[in-house]
Every structure is written in structure tokens, then in C-alpha cells.
Amino acid sequence: MVDGIELVSSDKELPAKVDVVVIGGGIMGASTAFELVQRGLTVALCEKGVIAGEQSGRNWGWVRKMGRDPREMPLMIRAMRIWAGLNEATEAETGFRVTGITYFADTDADIARYTAWMEAVAKFQIDSRAISAAEAMALAPGSTKQFVGGMHTASDGMAEPTLATVAIAKAARKRGAKIYTNTAVRSLDMTNGRVSGVFTERGRIACTSVVLAGGGWSGLFMRNLGLRLPQLKLLSQVMRTAPIEAGLQGCGSGRGFGFRKRLDGGYNMSMRAAHPVDIVPDSFRYMKDFQQALGNERKSLHLRIGRRSIEELFMRTSWKPDQKTPFERYRTYSPTPGKKVLDAARRSIDGIFPALAKAQVVERIGGLIDVTPDAIPVISAVPEKPGFFLSCGYSGHGFGIGPGAGQLMAELVTGETPCVDPTPFRFSRFSDGSKIEHWPIGL
């Protein structure tokens, strides 16, 4: 076990050839591998560290439709259907439960934002609804704050980050996928203008397709290939408490707090929309791309010079297939959670929910969220490299949408009719003159 996550053992000998190599052992990579092997393809999943070692095992654990960008909604609806049968499909516990999620409102302005979002997604006919002050208070028993109302989605829920990705990866292996941990992929091998394999630190694997699902490391991999992916990273942080009976059920958030009741009886707690952001070389490289996003999120972002600022300043950005890469230096990146953010969250939560003031915090967890300028993912072929596909940039929404994204990516790789229209997620939108519209992450 590492950070409460079961270690998935590595297969030993690299295969000479497979149909598809998946790079990255988070929920996107695992879900893609799971979907591909069910279609009869041979798959090698290569992870530089351990399965679910980074953000897929460190997030809040919410599985939600509520508050999503309308462009993501069809894929999230599909993901929710997959989650509903995922325990059975993987023959394991993912932690998925339908618990309901609530956004609590302090002001009429909050209500107005929620109402505008419900109008924007009305065509999807989901069950999100405005709730009264009395309903909000009933969903927040013991609260010392008087909420004016809120928004609630009864069909939303949660899963356990420490369980889900591992369960999916192990299920992929049962169906024939090979899994290689501590095995960084360094670069692509191209023959006659298209993908013919990958170079890993342990040797070459021949293949006809490659899926890069490398989370926050994807932009660096792409840059070494001469491809531009505007991608930045935010620090996410959460506290995990010992089991306690506090009366709060499901998931909820409001001004100054966020919580999730876990399966083990403890809580995940943090603060909604509060992200320390280290200023790094990419901050300047992609400054123009992220102008609108910065404007929308300026109240929730805390710019700083931190450890990662120095690390990325001196990080190698190009290499040859026989050279050591940053992926091998940073096997499992474990950022220090934001102390000020979590201390403020603890004070706020203790004041609003006195029952939680008795909760013992047993762990503080940090992780990096990779974001795109429009805060929706890239799930796409890469036209410049035929046979190469990209799945990243989930902007803090990835855990919940992961199983659906895995299905969509598998369909793109195999040429099937996709389950949803993939056009909004195309990689070329950042270079074809399309207008980039950012959806506020902190809704």
C-alpha cells in the first residue's frame, strides 16, 4: 500500500508488440485499457510510477453531473451509466454510491448562478433542482450558518479514489491487458509518418496506436514531440478524517467548505475553489491562452513561487529515446498540500459544522490538476501524428467522467461510432482558430 492505495504489481517482460500502448496509469489510462481489451485488442499500459499514484488517487471522490460545462454533459451522463455497473463489471469495489450532491448558497447571487446553469443544461433533463432554505438546512444538520437555499442533484454521488482506478486496472489485466509500473514511456517511434511503437526506459514496444493519458505530464511529453499543448497545473488539497458520526451525508460544498462522507465512515474535507498555483515557465509560455480562464478564476487562484517553480525552471524539456527523462526522476509526484488553504478550511468547517470539529484529521493530501484554457478535456486523435491519441486536461472534473472518457477514447482508437460527439474535445481547437470559451471551474 502507498498512501492507502493498493499497489498493482507490474508484469515482467515487455511484449515485442501490441495493438495499443496506453501511457499513464490514472483513471483515464486504466479506463481506456479496460475498454480496449473488451474490444479484443492487445494492450500494454505503461505507468512511470504506480497505478493511481497521482491525482486519480488524491481527488475529492465526487462523481457529478451538477455544475459541469454543458459541453461535457453528454459524456458525463454516459460515465454515470458506466459507474452504475462498474462494481459488477470489475468484480471489485470501486466505492461508487449514489448519495446526492448539494451546492449550498449563502446569497441570492449564488442562487442566480445556479439557476443560470440549470437553464443552460435544461435540454439534458437531469434532476438538478433549486432547493429552498429549509431544504438546504435539512441537508446540513447542525449547521450554524443559515443558508438561503442551494442546488441539489439526487442522482449524483461518489466513488473512492483509493479503490476505483486500481479496480479498473486489475479488471483490464484480467481481460488480457499487460500492466507495467515504474516504466516510463520516453517517446514515440514513427515509421513512414505514423506511429509504429514507443520507446520506454525498458525498451521498445511495437504498436499501431498510442494513447497518452498522462495527466499533468502530458504537455511535457507533447513538447518533446514538437507539439504544443496549452496545459497548466493547479494544486488540489484535501483532508481525510478518521471515522466519525457527524450527521452529514453524501457530498456538499459552499463558501469556505467542501465535504464527502466516505465509505469507511470518515470524511474528506477541503475548501471549494481555492487553488495555490505555482508560477512556472509554462505560466508565461501559455499566458495568452489562459487570459480568459485567469479572469474567471482570479478569486480562487493564489499565485506563488513554490518548490515546483524551481523544479520546472530546471526541468529537461527535450530528450532522445535513449536519454533519461523527467518522468523517471518524478515517479510519483506528491506535492505538499496548501497549509493555509486547509487550515482555513478546517476553521471554516469547524465553525459551520460543530460535529465535525471533533473529527481527527489523519492525512492531508495534495495533487496536481491539469487544466486547459477552456477547462474541458482533450479526447482526440492528434492529426500531426497518425496513430497517436490524447486524453488529458480534465481540469478537476476527470475522476467522475473517467469511465466515459475511457469508452470514448477506445471508440476513437478503433474507429467505432463514438458514444457522444467528440468535436468539443478535439486537440485541433487550440490551433485551428476556434474561439476558446472558458467555463468557470469554481461554479
Helices and strands as residue ranges (DSSP letters): E 20-23, H 27-38, E 43-46, G 55-57, E 62-63, H 73-84, H 86-90, E 97-98, E 101-105, H 108-120, G 122-124, E 129-131, H 133-138, E 149-153, E 157-158, H 161-174, E 178-180, E 185-191, E 194-200, E 203-206, E 209-212, G 215-217, H 218-224, E 232-241, E 251-254, E 257-261, E 267-270, E 275-278, H 281-285, H 291-297, E 301-304, H 307-313, H 326-329, H 339-352, G 354-358, E 361-371, E 378-381, E 388-392, H 398-414, G 423-425, G 427-430
